[in-house]
Amino acid sequence: MLLTEFLNEGISSLEPLYPTAEARAIVLMLCEELIGTKNYTHIVEPQYKIDKKQLPLLEEAMVRLKAGEPIQYVTGKTEFSGRTFRVTRDVLIPRPETELLVREAIKIASRIRRMRIPYGKSAEPVRVLDLCTGSGNIAWTLALGVPGTRVVGVDNSEPALQVARSQNFSVELKEKGAQAPTFVNADVLDTEQPFNFGEFDLILSNPPYIMEKERGLIRKNVLDYEPSSALFVPDEDPLKYYRAICRWSDRFLSAEGKGLTEINEVLGRETEALFRDGGYSQTEIVKDFYDKNRFIFYMR
């Protein structure tokens, strides 16, 4: 089969689920991952033939895609902040919006690190706590983005933690002299449990925040395949994770530490008020590139 024929058939089969441009991007990505073609191969080599031995693999993957399974789960990987992360159905697929949180966190951690350089070998490392770590994308990006930073990632899903621990950045760790995050199994909602990791300069979190009544707004491929426990909160208590994050911050955020958490855009003011009532006098709602309320920055 010609690559062009496979692409055309694949795109047509996905158009009931996705806009044409997105369907095209998905099929091109699939071919790139599974058979090594580029997104322009079919253009510069219109007679390019798919190896017969590779065709069953592509066809099997297309069955999963046509059922609505996200391409990231089919290929087992996704891009985040310029790095490739392993993902399975045990973890959420990292969103581009979360890259904004990480970008800001790296700026903060870098400033703290620079301020401590004059102390030389006695300088304390920057310490970061990542609550609801999932695939570990936030934790790993901070650890690699600011070498020397000590990052602890927390989640109550052992399968998710196995994914986080399995991220393979050994080469970059060695090149940068960075330290891999420590991943801990703990329930973020259990706010009084022992947690013997000291204080943190920065607490980050991307907790579940979609209300059950918003299910109708969520695409089917997300509802059917991504872990609902990492997405949804009850309508009667949509801020329960933020109360917990506030308490974790009370216990473990250093006196001059900073917190940054992703939020539900429709609950921005309520979430900000929760942190203010919790004793954080400096708060700010940060918008994403769609001009939607996306994060809250907080400090004492």
C-alpha positions as CSV (number, residue, x, y, z in Angstrom):
1,M,0.0,0.0,0.0
2,L,1.2,3.5,-0.8
3,L,1.7,5.8,2.1
4,T,-0.5,8.3,0.5
5,E,-3.4,5.8,0.3
6,F,-3.0,4.8,3.9
7,L,-3.0,8.5,5.0
8,N,-6.1,9.3,3.0
9,E,-8.0,6.3,4.3
10,G,-6.8,6.9,7.9
11,I,-7.8,10.6,7.9
12,S,-11.2,9.8,6.5
13,S,-11.8,7.1,9.2
14,L,-11.0,9.6,11.9
15,E,-13.0,12.6,10.6
16,P,-16.1,11.5,12.5
17,L,-14.1,12.0,15.7
18,Y,-11.8,14.9,14.9
19,P,-11.6,18.0,12.7
20,T,-9.8,17.1,9.4
21,A,-6.6,19.0,10.3
22,E,-6.4,17.2,13.7
23,A,-7.2,13.8,12.0
24,R,-4.4,14.4,9.5
25,A,-1.9,15.3,12.3
26,I,-2.8,12.2,14.2
27,V,-2.3,9.8,11.3
28,L,1.0,11.5,10.3
29,M,2.2,11.2,13.9
30,L,1.2,7.5,13.9
31,C,3.3,6.8,10.8
32,E,6.2,8.8,12.1
33,E,6.2,6.8,15.4
34,L,5.6,3.4,14.0
35,I,7.4,3.3,10.6
36,G,9.7,6.3,10.8
37,T,8.2,8.4,8.0
38,K,8.1,12.2,8.2
39,N,5.1,14.5,7.9
40,Y,6.3,15.4,4.4
41,T,7.4,11.9,3.1
42,H,4.1,11.4,1.2
43,I,4.7,14.8,-0.5
44,V,8.4,14.4,-1.6
45,E,8.0,10.7,-2.2
46,P,4.4,10.2,-3.6
47,Q,5.2,6.6,-4.6
48,Y,6.5,5.6,-1.1
49,K,5.3,2.1,-0.3
50,I,4.6,0.9,3.2
51,D,6.5,-2.3,4.0
52,K,4.1,-5.3,4.1
53,K,5.6,-6.3,7.5
54,Q,4.7,-2.9,8.9
55,L,1.2,-2.7,7.7
56,P,-0.4,-4.9,10.3
57,L,1.1,-2.8,13.1
58,L,-0.4,0.4,11.5
59,E,-3.8,-1.2,11.0
60,E,-3.9,-2.4,14.6
61,A,-3.1,1.1,15.8
62,M,-5.8,2.5,13.5
63,V,-8.4,0.3,15.1
64,R,-7.6,1.8,18.5
65,L,-7.6,5.3,17.1
66,K,-11.0,4.8,15.4
67,A,-12.4,3.7,18.7
68,G,-11.4,7.1,20.1
69,E,-8.2,6.1,22.0
70,P,-5.8,9.1,22.1
71,I,-2.8,8.9,19.9
72,Q,-0.6,9.4,23.0
73,Y,-1.8,6.2,24.5
74,V,-1.5,4.3,21.2
75,T,2.2,5.3,20.8
76,G,2.9,5.3,24.5
77,K,4.5,8.8,24.5
78,T,3.7,12.5,24.4
79,E,5.6,15.8,24.1
80,F,5.8,18.2,27.1
81,S,8.0,21.2,27.4
82,G,10.3,20.0,24.7
83,R,10.8,16.5,26.1
84,T,9.2,13.1,25.4
85,F,7.4,11.5,28.3
86,R,6.0,8.0,28.6
87,V,2.3,7.8,29.2
88,T,-0.2,5.0,29.8
89,R,-3.9,5.0,30.6
90,D,-2.9,5.2,34.3
91,V,-2.0,8.8,33.9
92,L,-3.4,12.0,32.3
93,I,-2.0,13.2,29.1
94,P,-0.1,16.4,29.9
95,R,-1.7,19.5,28.4
96,P,0.1,22.4,26.7
97,E,-1.5,24.8,29.2
98,T,0.4,23.1,32.0
99,E,3.7,24.1,30.3
100,L,2.9,27.7,31.3
101,L,2.8,26.6,35.0
102,V,6.1,24.8,34.6
103,R,7.7,27.8,32.8
104,E,6.8,30.1,35.6
105,A,8.0,27.6,38.2
106,I,11.4,27.3,36.5
107,K,11.8,31.1,36.6
108,I,11.0,31.1,40.3
109,A,13.3,28.2,41.1
110,S,16.1,29.7,39.0
111,R,15.9,33.0,40.9
112,I,16.1,31.2,44.2
113,R,19.1,29.2,43.0
114,R,20.9,32.3,41.8
115,M,20.3,34.0,45.2
116,R,21.9,31.1,47.0
117,I,25.0,30.8,44.8
118,P,27.1,33.2,47.0
119,Y,26.8,30.6,49.8
120,G,28.9,28.2,47.7
121,K,29.0,24.6,48.8
122,S,26.9,25.4,51.9
123,A,24.1,26.7,49.7
124,E,20.8,24.9,50.3
125,P,19.3,23.3,47.1
126,V,16.0,24.6,45.8
127,R,13.3,22.2,47.1
128,V,10.1,21.6,45.1
129,L,7.0,19.6,46.0
130,D,4.7,18.5,43.2
131,L,1.3,17.3,44.4
132,C,-0.8,15.0,42.2
133,T,2.2,14.3,40.1
134,G,0.7,11.8,37.7
135,S,3.2,11.0,34.9
136,G,5.7,13.1,36.7
137,N,5.9,15.6,33.8
138,I,6.0,18.6,36.1
139,A,8.5,17.1,38.6
140,W,10.9,15.9,35.9
141,T,10.7,19.2,34.0
142,L,11.6,21.1,37.2
143,A,14.4,18.7,38.1
144,L,16.0,18.9,34.6
145,G,15.2,22.6,34.1
146,V,17.0,23.8,37.2
147,P,19.8,21.3,37.9
148,G,20.5,20.7,41.6
149,T,16.8,21.1,42.5
150,R,15.4,18.5,44.8
151,V,11.9,17.5,43.7
152,V,9.4,15.3,45.5
153,G,6.3,14.2,43.5
154,V,3.3,12.9,45.4
155,D,0.4,10.8,44.1
156,N,-2.0,8.2,45.5
157,S,-1.9,6.0,42.4
158,E,0.9,3.4,42.4
159,P,0.4,2.7,38.7
160,A,0.8,6.4,38.0
161,L,3.9,6.6,40.2
162,Q,5.4,3.6,38.3
163,V,5.0,5.6,35.1
164,A,6.6,8.7,36.7
165,R,9.5,6.7,38.0
166,S,10.0,5.0,34.6
167,Q,10.6,8.3,32.7
168,N,14.0,7.9,31.1
169,F,16.1,11.0,31.3
170,S,19.3,9.3,32.4
171,V,21.5,10.9,29.7
172,E,20.2,14.4,30.5
173,L,20.5,13.9,34.2
174,K,24.2,13.0,33.8
175,E,24.9,15.8,31.3
176,K,23.3,18.5,33.5
177,G,24.3,17.1,36.9
178,A,20.6,17.0,37.8
179,Q,18.9,14.8,40.4
180,A,16.0,12.6,39.5
181,P,12.8,13.4,41.5
182,T,11.7,11.3,44.4
183,F,8.2,9.9,43.9
184,V,6.1,9.1,47.0
185,N,2.8,7.3,47.3
186,A,0.5,9.5,49.5
187,D,-3.1,10.7,49.4
188,V,-3.1,14.5,49.0
189,L,-6.5,14.6,50.6
190,D,-5.0,13.2,53.8
191,T,-3.6,16.5,55.0
192,E,-2.3,15.4,58.4
193,Q,-0.3,12.3,57.5
194,P,3.4,12.1,58.4
195,F,5.5,13.5,55.6
196,N,9.2,13.7,56.5
197,F,10.7,15.7,53.7
198,G,11.1,19.0,55.4
199,E,10.1,22.4,53.9
200,F,9.8,23.4,50.3
201,D,10.6,26.6,48.4
202,L,8.0,25.9,45.8
203,I,4.8,23.8,45.9
204,L,3.2,23.0,42.5
205,S,0.0,21.1,41.8
206,N,-2.3,20.2,39.0
207,P,-5.1,18.4,40.9
208,P,-8.5,17.1,39.7
209,Y,-10.8,20.1,39.2
210,I,-13.4,19.4,36.6
211,M,-16.9,19.3,38.1
212,E,-19.1,16.3,37.4
213,K,-21.7,18.6,35.8
214,E,-19.1,19.6,33.2
215,R,-18.7,16.0,31.9
216,G,-20.8,17.0,28.8
217,L,-18.1,19.5,27.9
218,I,-15.4,16.9,27.8
219,R,-14.4,15.1,24.6
220,K,-15.3,11.5,24.4
221,N,-11.7,10.3,23.9
222,V,-10.9,12.0,27.2
223,L,-13.9,10.6,29.1
224,D,-13.4,7.0,27.8
225,Y,-9.7,6.7,28.2
226,E,-8.1,9.1,30.7
227,P,-8.4,8.2,34.4
228,S,-11.5,9.9,35.7
229,S,-10.1,10.0,39.3
230,A,-7.5,12.5,38.0
231,L,-10.0,14.6,36.3
232,F,-13.3,15.0,38.2
233,V,-14.4,16.3,41.6
234,P,-18.0,16.3,43.0
235,D,-20.2,19.2,42.2
236,E,-21.0,19.6,45.9
237,D,-17.4,20.1,46.8
238,P,-15.4,21.1,43.8
239,L,-12.6,22.8,45.8
240,K,-11.7,19.9,48.1
241,Y,-8.3,19.4,46.5
242,Y,-7.5,23.1,46.9
243,R,-8.3,23.0,50.6
244,A,-5.9,20.1,50.9
245,I,-3.2,21.9,48.9
246,C,-3.7,24.9,51.2
247,R,-3.1,22.7,54.2
248,W,-0.1,21.0,52.7
249,S,1.3,24.4,52.0
250,D,0.6,25.5,55.6
251,R,2.7,22.5,56.8
252,F,5.5,22.4,54.3
253,L,5.9,25.7,52.4
254,S,8.8,27.7,53.7
255,A,8.2,31.2,55.1
256,E,9.2,32.9,51.9
257,G,8.0,30.0,49.7
258,K,5.7,30.3,46.7
259,G,2.8,28.1,45.5
260,L,1.4,27.7,42.0
261,T,-1.6,25.5,41.2
262,E,-3.7,24.9,38.1
263,I,-7.4,25.6,38.5
264,N,-10.8,25.3,36.9
265,E,-11.3,28.5,34.9
266,V,-14.9,28.9,36.1
267,L,-13.9,28.7,39.8
268,G,-11.0,31.1,39.7
269,R,-12.3,33.7,42.2
270,E,-13.6,31.1,44.6
271,T,-10.2,29.2,44.5
272,E,-8.3,32.4,45.0
273,A,-10.6,33.3,48.0
274,L,-9.9,29.9,49.5
275,F,-6.1,30.6,49.5
276,R,-6.6,34.1,50.9
277,D,-8.8,32.9,53.7
278,G,-6.1,30.3,54.3
279,G,-3.6,33.0,55.2
280,Y,-2.0,33.7,51.8
281,S,-2.1,37.4,51.5
282,Q,-0.5,37.6,48.1
283,T,-2.5,35.8,45.4
284,E,-2.8,36.2,41.7
285,I,-4.9,34.5,39.0
286,V,-2.8,33.8,35.9
287,K,-4.4,33.4,32.5
288,D,-3.4,30.9,29.8
289,F,-2.8,31.6,26.1
290,Y,-6.6,31.3,25.6
291,D,-7.1,34.1,28.1
292,K,-8.8,31.7,30.5
293,N,-8.2,31.6,34.2
294,R,-5.7,28.8,34.5
295,F,-3.4,29.1,37.6
296,I,-3.2,30.7,41.0
297,F,0.0,32.0,42.4
298,Y,0.0,32.3,46.2
299,M,2.5,33.2,49.0
300,R,2.3,34.5,52.6
